[in-house]
Amino acid sequence: MLPIVCVCGLKDSGKTTLCSELLVRLSQRGCHVGFIKRTHEEVLSPVSTDTGKALPISGSAALLGPDGVRFEMAGEWEVDQVARRLFPTKDLVIVEGGKSLPFPKVWVGKEVPQGVQGVFFRYDPGDQAQLDELCERLLELARSNHRHAKVMTPGGEVPMKGFVADFLRGSLLGMLRELKGVRFKRGWIGAYVWYDGEEE
């Protein structure tokens, strides 16, 4: 399953700085990391804009510019839904914020407040030894959940043992290699299958 870890702390405790450091360090170690920043502010384009007008109709829209792309999805979304939708091939997703979410947490600051559950690591800003240890623990978490094949459904990732994932991967790659004009590049291959049967 896609590991999700929340970086939590009080206001101005150093959450953003820690997230940035983790993204750099983990990426340098070959870990592919997705990032979600939670906010209580509205994030969608205003309805007075072209993108804002399209959202109620299509449910999602992309804004493409010379510096990149911003993808917007209307509606209420849970963190794990966003992670599965936007980062299905990542090794790990880091969420800034989310102290009430049911995911493992890193607490930035001296003391973890009462009522905050699931904290597996407490980080004092600037402590390099702690930062090194945290990176190692996150790498271990990402590696322990790594699979060479994943099946995602609207309800979430389908749990598979390693040998099942390897079998699925081998079967799909074998079939695809037999098709004319298929060229492979290193990385994930996406396959979309429409299910039109009864809902389960």
N, C-alpha and C positions, 0 to 999 in steps of 0.2 A: 504494500500500500504506500501511497505517496506520503512521506513524512512531512508534517507541518509543525513548525516550532514558533511560538510567540515570544517576542522580545518585549517585556513589559517593565514599567517603572513609573514613578511619579513624573509630573510635568518638569521638563528641563533636567531630567536625570541623566541623559546621555543615550537614550534609546536609538536615535537616528545615527549618532556617531558609531555606536556599536554595530548596528545593522550594516552601515557602510564598510566598516572594517571586516566584518564577517563575509560580506559579499566578495570583497577583494581577495581575502586570504583563501576562502574556500574555492573560488574560481581558479586561483593560482595553483591549487592542489588538484585540479581536474574535476571538481564537483560542480555540476550544473545546477544553479540555484535560481528559483523564482522568488520574487519579492512582492508582497502586498502591504500597502500602508493603509491602516484603518483610520477613519476620521468620522467625526460627528457632523461635519459640514456636508452640504449638498455638492455632488461632484459632476453631475450631468450638465451638458450644455444647456443654456437657457432656451425656453421654447421660442424665443424671438429669433434664434439662429436657425440656419438650414439644418444642421445636425439635430438640434433640439426639436424641430418640427418632424423629422423622420423617425425619431425614437418611439413615440407612441404607436406609430403605424407598424414599423418593422421589429421593434423590440431590441434591436441592436444597430449600431452604426459605427463607422470608422471615419476618423478625420485624418487625412493624409496631407502632409506638408513636407517642405524640403528638409526638415530636421528629423522626421520620423513619422510615426503613426500613433494615434490614440484611439483605443477601442472602447466604446461605451455600451453598456447593457442596462436597459431599464428594468425596474422591479427590485424586489428585495432578494438579496443573495446571501447565502451563508459562506463563510470563508472557504470551507472545503469544496463547495460547488465552484467557486471562482478558481481555486487552485486546480481542480480537475479540468475545468474548461480551458483555462489559459496556459497551464503548465503541466500537461499530462506526461511530458517526456523528461521533466526535470528530476534530479536526484533528491531534491529537498526544497521546501518552500519556507521562507522566513516571513513572518508577519510582524510588522511593527504595531504594537498595541495588542489588545485582546486579553486583558487579565481575567475576564470572566468566561473566556472560551474554553472548551474541553480539550485543549491540546497541551502538550508539554511546554513549559515556560522557562525562560531565562529572566531572572529579575535583576534589573540594573539599580543598584543602590545598596545601602547598608542593611536595612531590615525589610523583610517581606511582611506587608500588612496582614493582619488577621483576615481570614476569609478568602485570601488568594490561594487557590489550590493548584497542584500540578507543577510547582516550581522544582526543577531538577538541577538548577545551577543558579548561584547568586554571583553577580559580577560587580566588582568595584571599578568604576571608570579609571582607566589609565594603568591598571594592573596587567602588565604584559604576560606574566606567568599564568594568570587566570585566563587571559585571552587565548594563549596557546593551548591550554587544557580544554577550553570550550570548543575551539576549532577541531581538536582531535575527537572530542565526543560527538560533535555534529557530523564529522566525516564518517565515524563509525556507524552512526545512525543511518546515514545515507547509504553506505555500503551494505549494511545488513538488510536493507529493503530493495536493493538493486535487482532488477529482472531484465532479461533480454527481450521480453515481450510483455505487453500490458493490454488488458481488455477493459475499456471504459464504457459504461452504460450511463443513461441518464440518472440512474440510481447510485452510481459510484463505480469505483474500480472493483473488478472481479478478483477476489483473492485466489492466487494460484501458487502451488508449490513450484520450486525451481525446475523440476523435471517436466512439469506440465507446460511452463512458460517456454522451456527449451524445445519441447515437442511442437508446440504451436508455432514458434519462430521457424523451426526447420521446415515444417509443412508449408507455411506461407511462402518462405523464400524459395523452396523447391518449385512450387506452382508458378510463382512469378518469373523465375528464371526460364521457364518454358515458353513464356509469351514473347512474341516478336517485338522488337523495339524497346524493350525494357532495359534501362541502364541504371546501375546502382551507384550511389555515392555513400560514403561513410555517414552514418546517422540514422535517425528514426525514419521509418516508412509508415505513412498513415493509410489506413484502410477504413472506409465508412460502410457500414452494412445497415440497410433499412429493415426494421422489424415491423411487419404489418399484421402480426397475429394478435391474439387476445392479450390484454394486459394481465400481468401476474402480480 
